[in-house]
């Protein structure tokens, strides 16, 4: 599931004003993709997948997550950009037809593809440790992207805007809550739990923890370490030092390489056991992306 799907899901549960805020978040194009799911199931009784002795870590946590087998059954970053662009064009076309001429200028404007620096900050910590030395030195764990929210419409314009968004939804319905979508969420959750309980990941994390203690920043869990600094407004000298040590220990112990290799192994097993539903869901995703491309082309000619 891509970033646009995540935001559209949030929008469906939001207030009218919240819809405008979520639209601005989509425009920023900076949400994580593909992998938010609650843990489900248990690793008990599941055969551990084979993993090569030396597994290379992905460039960033974002790249690691997007490269997983189950991520193949959602939307790519390029797909998300197209879906965003189509949604914006449909809403702008509708608003223009209601007499709001300024919306015509927003059509076909799409956020750019994420840079390496942006990918570093999407998911810098987690069970796999910190990935991104430059970000660690610059911001520590304070990497949450602040999305500027412009002042939204009010009164009659807001009502028309919400009507236009609903019409765009009907033209390009979300796949959220479909059988395939629910299965991918469930399987992602299972794989995360399975990887977390895997002995190889546990050993790598133990080595990471020993490395962190030696570096003067005792910690048992990478995500908890990152979260321990979240209450401050900006990164302190101590936080930056801990983040730098985290990135170094993640590299030296190959925590990220081992974690993502093991996680991918479990996901391959899950994909193989659910090929039919996942394949059908991928066809739905591809059809939706194709429809978005046709709708966008149609708005360009009107």
Secondary structure, DSSP 8 states (H G I E B T S, - for coil): --HHHHHHHHHHTS-HHHHHHHHHHHHHT-S--S------S--TT-------SS----SSHHHHHHTSGGGGGS--HHHHHHHHHHHHHHHHHHHHHTT-GGGGGGTT-------HHHHHHHS--STT----HHHHHHHTT-------------HHHHHHHHHHHHHHHHHT---TTSHHHHHHHHHHHHHHHHHHT-HHHHHHHHHHHHHHHHTT---S-HHHHHHTTTTSSS--HHHHHHHHHHHHHHHHHTHHHHHHHHHHHHHHHHHHHTHHHHHHHHHHHHHHHHHHHHHHHHHHT-
